């Protein structure tokens, strides 16, 4: 429970999309916004993380005694099922006990939610996945849709909040009705070249995205400003509708009595 004398403490946990080094930093966007009450944001993103590896490092989140935890995970889990090179990479980096699968993702995300419920009093928001690729009728994007459905099921089953990022991004692409000039490819080629352009040639992430004819991403996975803003939007809306009020806090104290 938040003490009204201190800011609301929000932890955003996830992978490189949350870390914000090769993706537009949506946590920084959140910090720059005005919120209903004073709010601090902790970025707990780690590059290449799977749901499995996030579960293993939850102690690093719990120790901060957060009031709110926003979980954005699943892109690497889903991506690992889209190509052998993807699977080998995350297996090498994260050492999961078994190759990533949809069922393993379900088990690990459920474990994340239940451990957060047991060890914190935080309100928990699970974000659905951002798009993978921007071709609406493609296997990568359908895979992100499938994993997002799992996120929704877990949120419902465990009575936590579901934040519909995936649906918002897909709706945007449908409304825009513009075919991307760059299509999803397994492996590190697109992201590596984007990193070189950004860190060596000093091009902005939005410039890289525009040169590739992409609407939400820089490399079909990591977010440009528009994509990151959508992430920040669903989190902002979650914070507004779940913010502590006198009535909610009174009910919470009664529940804990």
C-alpha angles and dihedrals in degrees: 000000000000118000105227089222093067133052121268106265114221123185118198109199125187147093133295092312087064095037089062102207098115094015128058106273106247091178089061089049088054092050090055094053129090112245134192090259136010106291136184123200127209117199108219097170121137123189117254094005120163124202085258094058093044089054089053093055100043091115087072088061099040092054090066092059093224124202091207132021121195114195120200108174139131105075093102091042091053094039091054089064093054100069142003092239090056092050093048092050098053091040090055094045102039103026099216114189090242136013113284113266136166091256092050089051090052092051095046096046090048089051091051092053095046094047091050089050092050098044103035141037090222126137105239127215122189115201120209115235124280114240120285104215121350099246105109095206098050137110095240094054092044088052090055088050091052093050090046089056087055090052090053092049092051092048091051095045092050098039097242130130122278116211111200102216095142093053091050093051094046091049089052092052092047092050093047092051093195122138113229117240090215120059131199116273126181117243134039100293100105096039094044093052090047090053092051091049091048103041101029105029091033095228117157119247089243091053091051090049093050093048088055095048094243126146106198107011142047097217104010090275114041117070132252120205094280093051093045091048089057089054091049090047096056091046092048090051090048092052091049096051095041098041116131115266128179090255094049093047091049090051090047092052090049091050091051095047 
